[in-house]
Amino acid sequence: MNPFVTFFVGASILMMLLVYVGTAVHTTKRRVGTLLIILTAFSAIYTIEAMKLQLGIDLQGGSEFIVQLSPGKKDDGTPKAVTSNDVQQAIDILQRRLSPGGEKDLTLQPEGSDRIVIQMPGITEEEIKEVRKTIQTVAHLEFRRVHPDSQAKLEQIKARGGLKEPGWVEMFYKPTTAKDGSIINRSELVRDSADIEGKYVSSAFRTYDAEGNKVSLQFDSTGAKLFDELAAAHFEKQMAIIVDDQIQSAPVLREKQFGGRAVISGGSGKGFTQQEADTLATLLSNPLQNPMKILSESSVSSAYGQSSIDQGKWIGVAALLITTCFMLFIYRLAGIVAIVGLVINIAILFGAMALFGFTLTMPGIAGVVLTIGMAVDANVLIYERLREEMEAGKTFSAALEAAYEKAFSAIADSNITTLISALILFLISGGLVKGFAVTLMIGLISSMIGALIVTRVIFMWVVDKNILKKIHTTKIIPDKVFDILSSAPKFIIASLVVTAISFGTLAYKWDASFGIDFRGGSRVDVTLVKGKNITDDEFAAVFKGLKQEDGKTDLGTYYPQRKSDATGATNISIRCDEKSGTVIQNAVNSHWKSDTVLGTSIATVGSVIGDELAKQSFWAMLAALIAIFLYLLMRYEFAFAVGAIVALFHDVLMVPGLCVLFGQELSIIHVGALLTIAGYSINDTIVVFDRIRETIQKGTGGSMRNMMNEAICKTLSRTLLTGPTALAPMVVLLFLGNPAMLEFAMPITIGVLLGTYSSIFIASPLVLWYAKRTGTSLKHQVLDAQLEQIKADQAIAAAAIAGGKK
């Protein structure tokens, strides 16, 4: 897109928004609001078409690696700390090695002080293997002299029972395969320390002449001097080129002076193939002073990614249809208005992601589905207020104004608290979960636009044109005050029992409760063609005798888990040891062809990453709870903040144990789900508390218990309506999503149920209990806060009038 057009459209939308919010003229607000909606919707759709959504590697296939640079060595052999320059050098080297011609879509970025994140979307399974191999072989380059009588000395060492030759050490070439299929392991006796470090090589490239493929290399000024001194002293002797303690070549020094240039024609009289020459040239031209270790890996085949996209489409459509049917059943014509707002909300969400280059991931699809449910929540809150205002005798127009005005506070507070959780998730997470956080944040903002602007402007038109004079709703809760607070002790006891079960499950399973994200390991996901199946016995037969990546350790224990997705195909998740994942994935891809296995993906996490993620998750949850509590303290009285935060702990602490009880393993995705639950739980609680304060401010009389019961019952209908709207999309994910989506769906489904329950039966009783226990007069605190707000508003109005006179 043209940046000037983008700027002009963005500035126009911002200007219209300011006019819409600032004007009090009804006709102007309606017209400007209409133009704002049309321009925003069309620009979002055009942006999606023009810029396209960027798909994550879990949707388009590819690999993501997190690698760590180990400390290098100084000239005296002591460890050398990893610096930012080392990380940047490693990024440059990996860029050239993984994509020599710059033809591959490759992203490398530093993470922390000694790590690099490598993302390569759209590459094939064979290319993934090569990338993994390249990363693991990128290490230390050095030159060492070969003993003049290398082979004879090695025979003597063998005869002496392995007694070493002082100052020399045996090193091996890369194993080769003979014509008869046997493995040949050749070695040389070389110096036990480097004669020249690889850091002095400035460039290297493959050449070809009558003798075949060769590698030409250029040293820098220091390296040229050192190499010439070495060549003069060891003329007609072999020099070993060693990468990662493996001999790449051992050519004979044919000149005494090379002048900074040398040609490698292949060791022991054997020439290079083109690929061998290219590989060696790449290694020589990009020496690393810091060995690398793969800490985690996530690889997805393109077929598996396409399957996830197809599932995402079905799930999104199903969630939208269920939500539409629900809104039409409850609110009739007004439900259509809410759905129009929801559709525009989704268009804005995808348009913003395309415009700012955010990547859509599989968890991001779950975030879109969750947004559908949460976006309707604001409409339900407005519509329930609208019904109450009309029952109080107001005209449809007046009731609309009152409904939007009174609902705004609860909508804003609940969305801000959810945004706090999403922002913290975005800051602490990485990879795929960050995609969920981005989608959720944009979805929350776009849902507020859809509920507060789109639906309101539509209602302005239907009211002004006399298209709709009142709304008809299906009432599911009678207008009656129930003594809910009197039953609070029973509900609290029930909560304590469920909490004990949750904690007991975690304590009993403990290590088995945590997935590979926290304790390290691998998970291979296999999507089968519809109608196909692979039994555990078939897996056992194929995996029998396999070894881990080191070729020595047994494969170990693995656990296949099955689930059907939206297309009717079976997804199998195989959990195994960290070093067994790639072996299992390769075995599956080799044994079962495309008529059985649609695609595979692998996620591997090292124990170091697992420990760090566990700590990050703990601090993220703690930071989110503290931030939400501080926000509630600013907006509500202390008793309300205490009740809300205890109810929030109630919901968040129960979910992990219940998920484990239902057969899940806790992962970083669950942390994202818990932070989302925190936002949703507070959302529900705020709506109830907002009505309690409003009831107190109206001064309807009676005891605090009676006023709180009245307020809770007035929000009961809304609470029981928003629960299903948020749950419906999650239930779709629960039954139709693939394993990654299921990891989101189950904790959020449990969390929504708990959040709905705790906002009524836990948070409010705790507020009343705390007030009585401390002797706090909630009525006085609320009324005093209202009086202070009135005074503040009057002061602002007076200042505005005074400024106008000047």
Protein Blocks (a to p, Z undefined) as FASTA:
>chain_A
ZZklmmmmmmmmmmmmmmmmmpmbfklmmmmmmmmmmmmmmmmmmmmmmnopaddfklno
padddddddddddfkopacdddfklmmmmmmmmmmmmmmnopaccddddehjlbccddde
hiafklmmmmmmmmmmgccdddddddfklmmmmmmmmmnoopacehiacddddddddfko
pacdddddddfbdfbdfklpmbdcddddfkopcddddddfklmmmmmmmmmmmgoiacdd
deehiafbdcddfbfblghpacdebeehiacdfklmmmmmmmmmmccfbdcddfbdcddd
fklmmmmmmmmmmmmmmmmmmmmmmmmmmnommmmmmmmmmmmmmmmmmmmmmmnopacd
fklmmmmmmmmmmmmmmmmmmmmmmmmmmmnopafklmmmmmmmmmmmmmmmmmmmmmmm
mmmmmmmmghjlmmmmmmmmmmmmmmmmmmmmmmmmmmmmmmmnomagbdcdddfbdcdd
ddfklmmmmmmmmmmmmmmmmmmmmmmnmmmmpcfklnopadddddddehiacdfklmmm
mmgopacfkomacgbjcdddddddfkopacddddddfklmmmmmmmmmmmpcfklmnbdc
dddddfklmmmmmmmmmmmmmmmmmmmmmmmmmmmcfklmmmmmmmmmmmmmmmmmmmmm
nopacdfklmmmmmmmmmmmmmmmmmmmmmmmmmmmnongpjfklmmmmmmmmmmmmmmm
mmmmmmmmmmmmmmmmcfklmmmmmmmmmmmmmmmmmmmmmmmmmmmmmmmmnopafklm
mmmmmmmmmmmmmmmmmmmmmmmmZZ
